[in-house]
Amino acid sequence: MVKSNLQTILNSHCFVREKERPEMPVIEQSSNKPERYVGVSLTRVRGLCGAPDAPLPPLKIPGGRGNDQRDRNLSATLFYSDAHLLVLEESPPANSRVRFLLFEPRRTEGKHCVWRAALKGGNLYVEIPSGALPEGSKDSFALLLEFAEEQLQADHVFICFHKNRDDRASLLRTFSFLGFEIVRPGHPLVPSRPDAFFMAYSIERDSSDDE
């Protein structure tokens, strides 16, 4: 079960505040023209993490005010909400089988981490943000994992991050200890990205959960 392993990641040094590093681009714009849906420009791009062959919306609306939270709310609708977690869904392209979700903690002090993920079938793909993760990210990540297991009934949770980030070794150790395994290149469930590490966790369910 995911929750039985959460305490390790909550105390991991991967989630402490460090000196800020220059941010690495997580989106590469292709030569395809933008497609517009619900008043928001969606460009077919290859995000660092996402379902294979899925068009990912840009992190910020072109021409926006630079505030990620304000821009995000213009295109996102409520997917789920409780006392601890807010989940928003970005407007998907027409006929898309992929749902793009934003996970944001309800109660945090100071800077917090908003996790961006793509849901396709029983698989949730979560991108580990570049740079140092704020202290509050440990709690919001725990909420995300619980939500994936209990609400989305996901079969697998994939994480991904750039191979050249400074804390790569720490991330690999932490998530490997949790039960995540490195996904080898060419696996049909992940995009072909030689610049990224993908790791996967298979959610094991009790027999009573299927009854």
N, C-alpha and C positions, 0 to 999 in steps of 0.2 A: 504494500500500500504506500502511496506517496507520503501521507502524513507521518508515517512512522520514521521517515528519514529527514523530516524538515528541520529538526533541532540542529543537526550538523551544519546545514547551510546557513541557519540563522546566526550561528556563532563564527562563521567562516571569515577569514581575513579578506576574502574577495569582496565583502560588503562593508568595508570601512572607508571612511573619507580619506582620500589621498590628494596629493598635489594635482591640480587639474592639468590634463594633458591636452594637446591640440586634438580637436575632434576629427575623426576620419569619416569620409563620406560613406554613407550606407546605401545610397541610391545612385544608380548609374542610368542616365537618360539615354534612351535609344534614339534612333533616327526617325522612329514612327511619329506621326502627328498626334497631338493630344486629342483625347475623346472627352466630351463634356456630358456629365450626368448631374442632375439636380444642381445646376449652377456651379459645379466645382470641376476644375480642370483635372482630368485623370490622364496621365501619360503612361504609356506602356513601358514600364521600366523593370529592370531586374534588381529587386531588392536583395540585400544580403541574405535575408531569411524569408521564405515564403513558400507556398505550395508550388510545385513544379508548373511552369508555363502559365502562371497567373499574373495578370496585370496588377501592379501595386500602386496605390495612390502615393503622391509625394508627401513627405513629412509635413510640409507647410503649403498652404494654398499660394500659388504664384501671385505676387502683388499684395500678399497679406501684410499685416502689421508687425510681423516678426515675433508675435507672442504665440507660442505653440498651442497653449491652452485655448486662447480665443479663437484661433484659426480652426482648431480641431472641432470645437463645438459647432461651427458653422456647417460642417458636413456630416456630423455624427448624430446618430439617434440612440435613444436609450435601449440597451439590450437586457440589462439586469441591474438591480440595485438592492442593497440591504444596508444594514448599519455599518458594515465594515468595508464594502467594496462597491465601486461603481464601474460598470462595464458598458462601454459605448461601442456602437457598430458604425463603421464608415460606410458611406454609400458605395455599393459594389457596382461594377460594370454590368450591363445587361446580360442576362442569361449566365451569369457566373455561378459556379458551384463553390466558390471560395467566399468565406465571410471574414472580413477584416475587423478585428476587435482591439479595443484599447482598455487596459486594466488600470484603474486608478484607485488608490486607497482613500477611504473616507476620512479617516482621522490620522493626520500626520502633523508634525511640527517641523517647520522649516522646509527645505527643499526635499521633494520626494520624486520617486521614479514612476513614470508611466510606461507600462510594458505594452509593446505593440506585437500583435500576433495575427496569424492567419489560420483559419479553421477550414479544413477540407476533409469531409467525411469524418472518420474517427481520429484524425490526426490534428494536433495543435502545434503550430510552428511559432516559436517565440524567439525574437531577436534580442540578444544581450546588448544593451546600449554601449556605445563606445565611450571611452574615458572612464574616470573614476565614478563608481556608483555611489549615490548618497546613502547615508546611514539608514534612512527609512526604506530603502529598497528591499531589505531582508524581509520585512513584514508583508509588503505588497507581493513579493514573489511567492511567499508561503500561501497567501490568499489565492493567487493565480493557480497554483498547483492543486489546491483543494477544490477550486471551482472547476478545473479541468476534469477532475475525477468525479466529483459529486453532481455537478450540474450539466456539464457537457457530455459526460459519460465517454470521455475520450479513451481510445485504446493506446495511443502513444503521445508523448510530449517530446517534441524536438526543440533543442536550443541551438543557436548558431552564433558565431562571433568571428571577427577577422583573425586570421592566422598571425598577423604582425602586431597585435596589440601587446602592450608591455606585460600585462598580467595573464597572458595566455596559459602559462604553466600553472598558475594558481587556480584558474578556472577549470583546467583539465583535471587537476587533482581533486578539487572539491566535488565536481559533478560526477567524476568517476567513482568516488567514494559513495555517492548517493545512489549509484546504480545506473547512471547514464553511461552509455557506451558510444565510442566514436563510430560514426557512420562512414563507411568506406566510400570513396568516389565511385560514381556509377550506380549507386543504389536508386531504384526507381521511385522511392518516396521522397527524395530530396532533389533540389535544383542542382544543376551542374555548375558549381562555383569553386574553381581551384584556389581562390583567395580566402576561402572560409572553412572553418571547422563546423561540422554538424555532429551533435550528440543526441542520442535517443534514449528515452525511458519508456519501458512497457509497463502499463498499469495492470497489475494483477488484481482480479476481483475475487471476492469470496463467492462460493457457490450460492450463498443466500441472496447475493445481489442480483442474480439472474432470475430468481423466482418471482 
